[in-house]
């Protein structure tokens, strides 16, 4: 049971990272990060960083050899960036393997939970500017994903690595690159390149809403500035406020003497310029920026007149599509084309939801042989609900709806991905008039076969993820040895040194291997006389074998030997040397310092 629960938790965490990155990728290339959307974009990046931190602390809490590498990497970072590292290393050395170590795990557990609570707060910010946010996918997806996750966890249960041993370098581990991608580079120059690159990329992407400009697919694209209400035309019908996906419109009581009870008030700070509100208003009281709403029809009439002038004997098929399609598959057809004797003209709008139904019928009355709406696939609209509202209007299920007289008129609809726009340009298959209304609907494929294929693909993806979360890693391929000095309370050694030497100058601490000084630092005597002086921690990687290891204090050219012994260090061994306060007598030779043993090991005298 424990291995199954660990597997579910681990694989679900990895799936969260994958879906988060895919969501960010999709949002980036759909350009849904500018203007009022900046809050969702920035909060998404913050959540991603928090989820990564929560995942790392989750692996850290296990306190196995993988956690040992995480600890070493974290302490290495602290040594390079702060003065706190020696104190933390000394504390961890003192409590390891004892009942006094519980605060460390409690802190990790607390940070793990706290990060997810903070994620919940940022998730609220993430959807703050959305009306009708979707919290969950459809039930069949929730159930299916849960079944796939449990089955994969049953077939691939998560085991555990050996317990962390601070006196041995881990020889072989498996790691999860979704969270622990940095471990193979930890302690190497490549780590600086990795973190610097990630920092620059993350910072650049986070600031993208202010560093980039939206590309307009053509000169005829309606400019999508902020929404504006023409007060004298507003009847207070509430349709625009109900349809707006971003809460940029609200209805308030009217006090200007007009007969209507309410008036729409725009909040430009929340507007993304989608124009869905323009399509909601059959009273022509909503526009974008300073553009009169009547110009929308003028642009349509100009398109029709131009097409009829080019091919006076051909019928005209007028396609209304969104900027997303116009920037991709529709781009080759924006200047017009001809298909089997039919002139095809493409009218680009910010969103297909921008087109009020009356605009379509006016185009038919002005001579168009067919009017077609080409929008995004189900649940894939750049503006969230534009395709949904457009569909419901032309099938007469949402106001403003297509007039009853035009229910079976040659008004068609296709809901395509942007790269498949060529299907719209092709001649429309003949459909009996009584079937035209139903043919405009977005049809979501839902069958047992489709679901089986979808969940089979999900299972394959999940298995690939399982394999990726258990990548092998030999962190120390050449199996070096490490000599480490940890003086948790250097005043104990200094008091004996000071008893034999009048110390008035800074104390030089030198660590030598085979007679060569490999590390040194200078300590203020005043610090060593304090009740709790700063610990001294020195670490050196060396080749396995026998080495003469020496540690000395020196002041005014007066050396004082704390440790001097020939030691045989095995491959992968971490030789740790610390002060023994129970010793008495001279501090020369091996009387002051000793090897710090593994918990339960007999001390070396």
C-alpha positions, 0 to 999 in steps of 0.5 A: 500500500505504501509503495502504491500511495508513493507512486500515485503521489509522485506520478500525479506531481509529475503530471502536474508539472507536465500539464502546467508547462503545456498550459504555459506553452499553449497560452504563450503561442495563443498570445493570451498574456497581454493587457488585462491577462498579465495577472494570470500570466505572472501568477502562473509563473509564480505558481510554477516556481512554488510547485517546483519548490514543493516537489523538491521538499517532497523528495527532501523529506524522505531523507534517503540518498536522493535527499542527501544530494539535495542537502549537499546541493543546498548547503553548497549554494548557502556556502557560496551566497551566505554566511549561514552555512557553517552554522547549519552544517554544524547543527545538522552534524550534531543532531543527525541520527538522534531524536533531536533531528525532528525539527529539520523534518518538521520544517521541511514538512511545514514548508512543503505544505505551506508552499501548496497553501501559497499556490492556492492563494496564487491560483485565486489570483490566477482566475480572479479576472475570469468569469465562469472559470472552469475548476474541473474537466468533465466527469469522464475525464476526471474518472478516466485520469484517476483510473489511469493513474492508479493502474500505472501506479499499481504496475510501477510502484515507487520504491525507496532508495537507501537511507542517507549516510553523511559519511558516504557519497551516494554511488547510484540513485534515480532522480526525477528531472521534472523537479530535480533536473539540477542534480546532475550539474550540482557543484559543477560550472555547468550549474552556474550556466543552468541556473543563470539561463533559467533565471534569464528565461524565466524573467524574460517570459514573466515580463513578456506582457510588457516586452512584446507587441501583438501581431496583427494578421492584416490591415483590415483587422479591426483594432481591438482597443478597450471596450466603450459604451455609447451611453445614449444608446444603452438600454440596460439589457445586460447582455453584454455584461453577461457575455463578457468572459472577463468581467469588464462590464457591469450593470449599474442603476441609471440616473440620467433621466433615460427610461431604462433602469440600468446602464452598462459601465466598462472597466477598461483595466479588465478588458482584453479587446475581444469584442464579444460584447459588440456581438452581444449588443443588438442596439449598437451601443458597444464598441471598441475604442473610438471606432463607431460600431457602424464601421463594422458593417461598412467594412463588411459592405466594402468586402462584398462590393470589392468581391462582386466587382472582381467577379460580377458573375460569381457568387460571394462566400463571406467568411467571418473568422478570428485573429488567431485563424487569420494569423495562421491558416487563413493568412493565404486567403485574406486578400480573397480567393476563388473556389469553383466559381465562388468568390471567397472573402475573409473578414477578420474580427478580434473573435467570432463572438464579435459578429452580431447575428444581424451582421450575418443576415445583412451580408446575405441581404447585401448579396452574399450567397453564403455567410460562414463563421469559422471559429476555434474548436470546442473549449479552445477559443483564445477569448474563452467563450467567444466560439461558444456564444457565437454558436449559441446565437446562430443556433438561436439558443442565446440572445441576440439570436439569429432571426427566425426567418433566417434559421435555415438561411445559408449561414454555416459554421465550422469550428476548426483548429487554425491550421485547418482553415483550408476546409472553410475555403473549400466549397460547402457541401450541399445541405437541405435547408431544414438541416442547416441550423443543426449543422452549425453546432459544435460537435464534441466527439464523444464515443466509447471508441474515442474515449478508449483511444484517448485513455490509451494515449494517456496511459502511454504518456503516463508510462513515459513519465514514469520512466522519466521520473526514474532516470539513473544517476551516478553523481560521483562517477570517479568516486572521490573521497572528501575530507571535512572539518566541522568545528561546531564550537571553535572556542573549545580549541581556541581556549587551549590555544590562547592558554599557550599563546597570547593571541592579539592578532587574527587567527589563521585557520589552515587545512593541509593535505599532504603538506599543501594548504588546500583551504584557509580562512582568517578568524577574529579572536573576538569571535572565538571568545564569544559564548557561541562563536561562528562554527568553522567548516572546511571541505576538500575533495581528494583522491582516495588513499592515504593522506596526511591531514593537518589542521592548524591555528596560527597567530603572529606566526605562532602555529598551533596544531589541532590535528595531524594524522595519516588517514586512509580514506576509501573511495566515496568516503567522507572523513569528518573531523571534529573537536572532542570536548571530553579530551584533556591535556595538550592540543597537539597531535590527535588529542583535540580533534577526532574523526566524527563517526557514523551514528553508533560507531565506536569513537576513534581514540 
